[in-house]
Amino acid sequence: MIEGLITHRSHHAPKATADRLAARISAHGATVMARIDHAAAAAKVGLEMRPTEVLIFGNPNVGTHLMLDTQVMGLELPSKVLVWQDPDGRTCLSYEDMEWLARRFGITSSAWPAVEKLSLLTKRIVEEAAAEAS
C-alpha cells in the first residue's frame, strides 16, 4: 500500500476500462485532456510492458479554486487516473487521494469544498468505470 494512493479493481480489460473511464469523465462534465499509453511508448523502444495508461482530466471550475488557494497544487492538477494490469492479469485503476494531496500542500479550509468535490468526482468516475456492465 502506498500512502495517498487509492486503487480499485475493474471488472473489464484495461482498454475497455480506460475507454469507460474517459466516457464517465465526460459524462460528469470534466474534460479528458490527455491519454498517455505507457505500454505503447515502451513498445516503440523495444520494451514490453503490461497495459498501462494514464488519463489526465479536469474541470477548471473546480481545480482552479485549489490553485488560487495554493498555486503549487498545479503540480498535481489536472487530475490523473492510471489504468493498469497487474501481474495476475487483473485490471486496476489508481489515483492520488485528493484529500491527502490537499493536506500535503496545505490547502486552507476555504478551498476545502473544492477538495471534497474533486475527491468525490474522482471516486465516482473510477467506481463507475470499474463496475460490472451498466
Residue pairs with C-beta under 8 A, 6 or more apart in sequence:
3 100
4 96
4 97
4 100
4 101
4 104
5 94
5 95
5 96
5 97
6 94
6 95
6 96
6 97
6 123
6 126
7 92
7 93
7 94
8 92
8 93
8 94
8 126
8 127
8 130
9 90
9 91
9 92
9 130
10 17
10 83
10 90
10 91
10 92
10 93
10 129
10 130
11 130
11 131
11 132
11 133
12 20
12 91
12 129
12 130
13 51
13 91
14 51
14 52
14 53
14 83
14 84
14 85
14 91
15 51
15 53
17 83
17 91
17 93
17 129
17 130
18 35
18 53
18 55
18 83
20 128
20 129
20 130
21 55
21 81
21 83
21 93
21 125
21 126
21 129
22 32
22 35
22 55
23 129
24 124
24 125
24 128
24 129
25 31
25 32
25 55
25 57
25 125
26 32
28 121
28 124
28 125
29 59
30 57
30 58
30 59
30 121
30 125
31 57
31 58
31 59
32 55
32 56
32 57
33 56
33 57
33 58
33 78
34 54
34 55
34 56
35 53
35 54
35 55
35 56
36 53
36 54
36 56
37 52
37 53
38 49
38 52
38 53
38 54
39 49
39 50
39 51
39 52
39 53
42 48
42 49
43 49
50 84
50 85
50 86
50 87
51 83
51 84
51 85
51 91
52 82
52 83
52 84
52 85
53 82
53 83
53 84
54 80
54 81
54 82
54 83
55 80
55 81
55 83
56 78
56 79
56 80
57 78
57 79
57 80
57 81
58 77
58 78
58 79
59 121
62 114
62 117
62 118
62 121
63 73
63 77
63 78
63 79
63 114
63 118
65 111
65 113
65 114
66 73
66 77
66 102
66 107
66 111
66 114
66 115
66 118
67 73
67 74
67 77
68 111
69 107
69 108
69 110
69 111
69 114
70 105
70 106
70 107
70 108
70 111
72 105
73 101
73 102
73 105
73 107
76 96
76 101
76 105
79 95
79 98
79 118
79 122
80 95
80 96
81 93
81 94
81 95
81 122
81 125
81 126
82 93
82 94
82 95
83 91
83 92
83 93
84 91
84 92
84 93
84 94
85 91
85 92
86 92
91 130
93 126
93 129
93 130
95 122
95 126
97 119
98 115
98 118
98 119
98 122
99 115
99 116
99 119
102 111
102 112
102 115
107 115
128 134
